[in-house]
Amino acid sequence: MKRSNRSATLDSSSSLSIEPTDRPALDVRARPDRVPLSFGQQRLWFIDRLGNASTEYNLPEAVRLLGPLDVDALERTIHTIVARHEVLRTHFSEIDGVPAQVIMPTLRIPLRVDDWRELPSALKHQRVITSLREEADDPFDLTQGPLLRVRLFWLDDDEYIFVRTCHHIVSDGWSQAVFNYELTTVYEAYRNGRPSSLRPLPLQYADFALWQRELHEAAAEEGLAYWKAQLSGIPDRLELPADRPRLAVQTFAGAMCRVTLNAEQTATLKAFGRSQQATLYMTLLSGFAVLLSRYVGQDDCVVGSAVANRSDVRLREMIGFFGNSLVMRTRVRPDARVQELVQQVRRTAIEAYRHQDVPFERIVEELAPARRLDVTPLFQVMFALQSVPAVTLQLAGLAAEPISTFRPSNIGLGPLEAVAAQMLKARFDLEVHWFEDGGQLECFWLYNRDLFDAWRMEQMLRHYVHLLEQMVADPDRAVGSLALLAPEEQRELLATSRGADMAPAEATLVGL
């Protein structure tokens, strides 16, 4: 098993834990005739019904395996994981307009093996490209299931690509890491003729869904009152300058640019945060709020931040859709000092964490914004610092390399990486994902390519980094005096935009 600092979860609050004390106990619950959906599942169910089985919530993951793979042990391992997690045996029915979880007592997910060893290299490669696209674009039927697919492309005697695709309604980024850990652990045991060493799960996802409903009933009034007050009068939307008109129905075609901050820059950001008693997330969000304020021309900026929502340690070894979205509102006053802005963001974040158990779906219901098909409700930009260690798939006796939509591969997959990039889905106008890895920070700028050109997003990312550099260099500086353009960009802009000299310097306006 290989652990890294790369996280598949969106856990912006990971560095600051605030635990409510007055809450119902999370434990095994008696199952009613109809097991309700969690609030997050209910939102995805509604989106699926509205979009007629769209694919923006497919979660594909592919890894190249090199070495002697025990295919039988791999298939047995998958059956063990599916038997262990009820949510992977769940589909959804609707009775009298109300959806419910249908948990199958047993379910075998077949491992589809495509044996292409005898094909010519060019044809083999094309099959892989086509099949990866198919996996990403093949919708799930939530009413029938299964909501998990596993495939193995057998390319050579000791070369494979393993593809796992599930629907977000039964999984999330953290769950992907749990699946990888269990696949790594159980496969090694089965390959060596041993039984699985995984301990039984203390809870199942249905217990969480029932508990969440009970928790919300117990704390709904106070929590919703906070969010109603906090979000009162927020702007209808945050409209970034776009290169093309917004279509009548939201699209999800994604593209991405990125930047890496070196160890010195990262250490400087952290030191600045400590001086303000703020987390790295709060520092990064403060700079992002300034950037948005400049780009959209408004002082009131609202973004979403996702949290893993697994404060109970028992939830951290479970597969399922647990994440929740917090709404972060920042008022950017040009006359405020940088440190005053950071303190405002700090207070906002702490209060949001205190009320993170209120499902985002209930906040939307309570605020009742005008529903539109072209934008997401309440916020159109997502921001996250992902710092919880992820578990990458490492099967015993095999070398493994993820075919990543974020990181380019170092094993020369070439066109496969291009296909992975085409599989990117942008569920918002813009998603900013920060990763901390090896003492450095990487920022992945995922945007809707139906709205924005690459040059605009690359420029916006450069402006963001320049704002952060100025903020940490002078905390007493007025926010309104921070410059978007770096000096070299200013010089380039002046040199290329002033035009050619058309008259002698001594000419007068009257004479011209």
Disulfide bonds with the S-S distance in Angstrom:
none
